[in-house]
Amino acid sequence: MIDWTDAFDNSRYVPGAEHLPEQWARAAQAFRETCDTPMERNLAYGAQPRERLDLFHPCSASPSRGVVVIVHGGYWHLLGKDFFSHLAAGAMQQGWSVALPSYPLAPQAAIADITRSIARAVSYIADIAAGPLRLLGHSAGGHLVSRMACQGLLPASVTDRIAHIVSVSGLHALEPLALTAMNATLQLSREEAIAESPALLRPHPHLPTTFWVGAQERPELLRQTRLIEEAWAKKGARVQAYFAPGENHFSVIEALQNPHSPLVQALLQQGGSQA
């Protein structure tokens, strides 16, 4: 019998993980304090107090090439945009604007509500910024950007602007989460788990989507990556998976700070194909 709480417990298997949120917060604050390009803080994209985003403009005098949207993780009940400002650095140095939204958290918000909150954020960004959109999310954020690739959620005018979606260490089949201790907070029913599982839904066939995961992550995260790649490929989607050598659930996202990292290059490459 599978211990699902253990299967999703990323922190237990990464030494020093308990210190990471504090380290992220310090790095993010230092980035905001030293960033010499314009930024717009706490733009309201919805009515909820946490429906706010930061927009960083590129490290270039040239017009922005478009907007990268980075959606944070935290199993839908932890963290926020202010922990991850520094992850904007790589795309900014490549000439892109970067938007980082916060979103309502469980248990005050159901996962379905959070999904719709991120849909509002992406639509808002499309309204205020020109150029293509590229979406990247980590962990629970990987789930949320994968949902943006599913049919029936975003307006066609917004979907047509999306050039690439990258789910990093994403959660794509949610039913096992209802069997974890964490579900006391998530309050995820079986019906909602099915309705919010990207692997079970129909993706837009024209949206390039990459499922990126650290090769040293928990087996369940590796399984979920393989599962959605296969499921969406069978539905005609443009998908690929990449297992980053030597990376764990937390180190894998640090590559966003480096404009020349394989992750940033894959995210920004024309058509979404991996570098």
C-alpha positions in Angstrom: 0.0 0.0 0.0 1.4 3.4 -1.0 2.1 6.0 1.6 0.8 9.0 -0.4 1.9 11.5 2.2 5.4 10.3 1.9 5.2 10.1 -1.9 4.6 13.9 -2.1 6.9 14.9 0.7 9.7 16.6 -1.3 11.2 18.5 1.7 11.9 15.3 3.7 14.3 14.0 1.0 16.3 17.2 0.4 18.8 18.1 3.1 18.3 21.7 4.4 14.9 22.1 2.7 13.4 23.6 5.8 15.7 26.7 5.4 14.8 27.3 1.7 11.8 29.6 2.1 13.9 32.0 4.2 16.8 31.8 1.7 14.3 32.5 -1.2 12.8 35.4 0.6 16.2 37.0 1.2 17.3 36.4 -2.4 14.0 37.8 -3.8 14.3 41.0 -1.6 17.9 41.5 -2.6 16.9 41.2 -6.3 14.1 43.8 -5.9 16.4 46.2 -4.1 19.3 46.0 -6.6 17.3 45.6 -9.8 18.1 48.6 -12.0 15.2 48.1 -14.5 11.6 49.3 -14.0 9.2 47.1 -12.0 5.6 47.5 -11.2 4.6 46.0 -7.9 1.3 44.6 -6.6 -0.8 45.1 -9.7 -4.4 43.9 -9.0 -5.6 41.4 -11.5 -8.7 40.4 -9.4 -10.8 41.3 -6.4 -9.1 38.9 -3.8 -6.4 40.4 -1.6 -3.8 37.9 -3.0 -4.7 38.5 -6.6 -1.7 40.7 -7.2 1.3 40.4 -9.5 4.7 42.0 -10.0 5.8 43.0 -13.5 9.5 43.3 -14.1 10.7 44.9 -17.3 13.7 43.6 -19.3 17.4 44.4 -18.9 17.5 46.1 -22.2 16.8 49.4 -23.8 15.0 47.6 -26.7 11.3 46.9 -26.5 10.3 43.8 -24.6 10.2 40.6 -26.6 7.0 39.6 -24.7 6.1 38.4 -21.2 7.2 35.3 -19.2 4.7 34.5 -16.5 6.2 32.5 -13.5 3.7 30.8 -11.2 5.1 29.8 -7.8 4.7 26.5 -6.1 3.9 25.6 -2.5 1.2 22.9 -2.8 -1.5 25.5 -3.3 -1.3 26.6 0.3 2.1 28.1 0.9 4.3 31.0 -0.3 3.7 33.8 -2.8 5.3 36.0 -5.4 7.6 37.8 -3.0 9.7 34.6 -2.4 10.6 34.3 -6.0 11.4 37.7 -7.6 15.0 36.6 -8.3 13.8 33.9 -10.7 12.9 36.6 -13.1 16.6 37.4 -13.8 17.3 34.9 -16.6 14.4 35.9 -18.9 14.9 39.6 -18.1 18.5 39.4 -19.3 17.2 37.8 -22.5 15.0 40.8 -23.2 11.7 39.6 -21.8 9.4 41.1 -19.2 8.5 38.8 -16.4 5.2 38.7 -14.4 5.0 36.9 -11.0 1.5 36.5 -9.6 0.4 35.5 -6.2 -2.9 33.7 -5.8 -5.4 32.8 -3.1 -4.4 29.8 -1.0 -6.0 26.8 0.4 -8.0 26.2 2.6 -9.6 29.6 1.9 -9.6 28.8 -1.8 -10.3 25.5 -3.5 -7.8 24.3 -6.2 -10.5 25.0 -8.8 -10.7 28.6 -7.5 -6.9 29.0 -7.7 -7.0 27.7 -11.3 -9.4 30.4 -12.3 -7.4 33.0 -10.4 -4.4 32.2 -12.5 -6.5 32.4 -15.6 -7.5 35.9 -14.6 -3.9 36.8 -14.1 -2.8 35.5 -17.5 -5.8 37.4 -19.2 -4.9 40.6 -17.3 -1.2 40.3 -18.4 -2.4 39.8 -22.0 -4.4 43.0 -21.7 -1.7 45.2 -20.3 1.4 43.9 -22.2 2.2 43.4 -25.9 3.9 40.4 -27.5 3.8 36.6 -26.9 3.3 35.0 -23.6 5.3 32.2 -22.2 4.1 30.5 -19.0 6.2 28.6 -16.5 5.1 27.2 -13.2 6.8 25.1 -10.5 5.2 22.2 -8.5 1.7 23.4 -7.8 2.5 26.2 -10.2 3.3 23.6 -12.8 -0.2 22.2 -12.3 -1.7 25.7 -12.8 0.2 26.5 -16.0 -0.7 23.1 -17.4 -4.3 23.9 -16.7 -3.9 27.1 -18.8 -3.1 24.7 -21.7 -6.4 22.9 -21.3 -9.4 23.7 -23.5 -12.3 25.7 -22.2 -10.4 27.9 -19.7 -8.8 30.9 -21.3 -10.4 33.1 -24.0 -9.2 32.2 -27.5 -7.6 35.7 -27.9 -5.4 34.9 -24.9 -4.6 31.3 -25.8 -3.5 32.5 -29.3 -0.8 34.7 -27.6 0.8 31.8 -25.7 4.0 30.6 -27.4 5.1 28.0 -24.9 4.1 26.5 -21.5 6.7 24.8 -19.2 5.5 22.9 -16.2 8.5 22.3 -13.9 8.0 19.4 -11.4 4.3 19.8 -12.0 1.4 17.9 -10.4 -0.9 16.6 -13.1 -3.0 13.8 -11.6 -4.5 15.0 -8.4 -6.5 12.0 -7.1 -3.6 10.7 -4.9 -3.4 14.0 -3.1 -6.8 13.4 -1.6 -5.2 10.5 0.3 -2.4 12.6 1.9 -2.3 14.3 5.3 -2.0 17.6 3.4 -5.6 17.2 2.2 -6.7 18.4 5.6 -5.7 21.8 4.2 -6.4 21.3 0.5 -9.9 19.8 1.2 -9.7 18.2 -2.2 -12.7 15.9 -3.1 -12.3 13.1 -5.6 -14.6 14.9 -8.0 -12.5 18.1 -7.9 -9.3 16.1 -8.2 -10.6 14.6 -11.4 -11.9 17.9 -12.8 -8.6 19.7 -12.0 -6.2 17.0 -13.2 -4.5 18.2 -16.5 -3.6 14.7 -17.4 -7.2 13.8 -17.7 -8.3 16.9 -19.6 -8.0 17.9 -23.3 -5.1 20.3 -24.2 -5.1 22.8 -27.0 -3.3 20.8 -29.7 -1.3 23.9 -31.0 0.2 24.9 -27.7 3.8 23.7 -27.3 4.1 22.3 -23.7 7.2 21.0 -22.0 7.2 19.0 -18.8 10.5 19.5 -17.0 11.5 17.7 -13.8 14.6 17.1 -11.8 15.9 13.6 -12.4 16.6 13.2 -8.6 13.0 14.0 -7.6 10.6 11.8 -5.8 9.3 8.8 -7.9 5.8 10.2 -7.9 6.9 13.4 -9.5 8.7 11.5 -12.2 5.7 9.3 -12.7 3.4 12.3 -13.1 5.7 13.8 -15.7 5.7 10.6 -17.8 1.9 10.2 -17.3 0.9 13.6 -18.7 3.5 13.5 -21.5 2.0 10.2 -22.7 -1.6 11.2 -22.1 -1.4 14.5 -24.0 0.7 13.1 -26.8 -2.1 10.6 -27.4 -4.5 13.5 -27.6 -2.5 15.2 -30.3 -0.7 17.9 -28.2 2.7 19.2 -29.0 4.5 17.9 -25.8 7.9 16.8 -24.6 9.4 15.8 -21.3 12.9 16.5 -20.0 14.5 15.0 -16.9 17.2 17.5 -15.6 20.3 15.5 -14.5 21.2 15.8 -10.9 18.4 18.2 -9.9 16.0 17.8 -7.0 12.5 19.3 -6.6 14.0 22.6 -5.3 17.3 23.0 -7.1 15.7 22.4 -10.5 14.0 25.9 -10.5 17.2 27.8 -9.6 18.2 27.7 -13.3 15.7 30.4 -14.0 18.3 32.9 -12.7 20.8 32.0 -15.4 19.9 33.5 -18.9 22.0 30.7 -20.5 20.7 27.7 -18.6 19.0 24.9 -20.5 15.7 25.7 -18.7 15.7 29.3 -19.7 16.8 28.5 -23.3 14.1 25.9 -23.6 11.5 28.2 -22.2 12.4 31.0 -24.6 13.3 29.1 -27.8 11.0 29.7 -30.7 8.2 27.2 -30.9 9.0 25.8 -27.4 11.4 23.1 -28.5 14.2 22.2 -26.1 17.6 23.7 -26.5 
